[in-house]
Amino acid sequence: MNAREKEQYLREYSLLKQKGKSFFPYTVYKDGVMACVTLAVTIVMAVVLGAELGPKADPTTTTYVPRPEWYFFFLFELLRVIEPRELVFLATIGIPTMCMMLLILLPFIDRSPERDPRRRPIAMAAGVTTMAAMLYLTLLGASAGSPTEIELVTDPKYEQGKTVASSSGCLGCHQFGENGGKLGPSLTKVGERLPEPAIARTLINPTAPMPSYAKLREEEPEKFDELVEFLGSLK
């Protein structure tokens, strides 16, 4: 914007400012009335229609899969992407706080009076990038598989082994199809890489930080064999 355009802009702004109304009490009064109306409508709808809270929580169930509301899916997926525990704080507080501070400081960073998006590259780049990242992570979070259940379709004779894998903590580090973590190697097709005897040896003498399943073989050998057969069937 050159000096002539800036002078014309300030002149037009001064004329519009003289014709306009003050923020207080005109705008404050309108916003206050609208806020009261919105609150009243919400209270009436809650009293008359009620709120669907779902079934009563059962603390004894082991099948419940916690999932956030859709508007928190981007944070949910961000937490899934950042695997090391040392960086969990960064995923839950650090990155969202930095993005929020960027949006808050944006008017102070880009002080251009231009309204044409093509002439405000900093503001447009920051806004579009933030919204695109949130949208992408939201879609990934919405389509993410259950963190506590293996949804791979297998032969019915391997269902018991799949249950053992789900309840033994395998999903915490390994991925089965769309489910599980990514800290360890994917087990979606582990049967193609390792035969069952090699899988059994790996479970008994694993590489750290993977825990050993030797105790499971000693105390419940049937479950251990079912787990090995299930893993060996993944091809």
C-alpha angles and dihedrals in degrees: 000000000000127000095266094051091046092051091049091048093051091048092051091045091052092051093048091047091055092051095045132085127253121260091235123082100354101055094031090053093049093047091046093051092047092048091052091048092050092048092048093050091049092050093047092049091048092050097042102035100024127213125275106233098168127232121334113276115260112205092192097060120104096188099071114115113202113223129172125233115275094259090061095049092102091058090044091054092043089057090050093050095051101068110175111088090223089067097048090097089054092051097046102038112002104058097037091048092049091049091049092049090049091055091046093049095042095094089053094046096048106039096164114136090215116120096189107102090215090063095049103065097158095052094042094047093049095045097043093044093050094047093044091051092048091048093048093048090045091055091047091048092049093052096040116120126242114288092214104039135062109224098185114129109239139165111285091242089066096051093098091052090049089053090051091051092049094050097041098067098256091131091061092075108007132065123227107189105304094344132085138026133305102223092101132035118292115264096196091110101014090133089068092056102039134031119226096263090054091048090052092050091049091052091051097042106024130171114257134293089031111095122237121252093202090110091054090052091050098044101032109017093168092060091046091053091047090052092050092047091050093050091046090054093059103103 
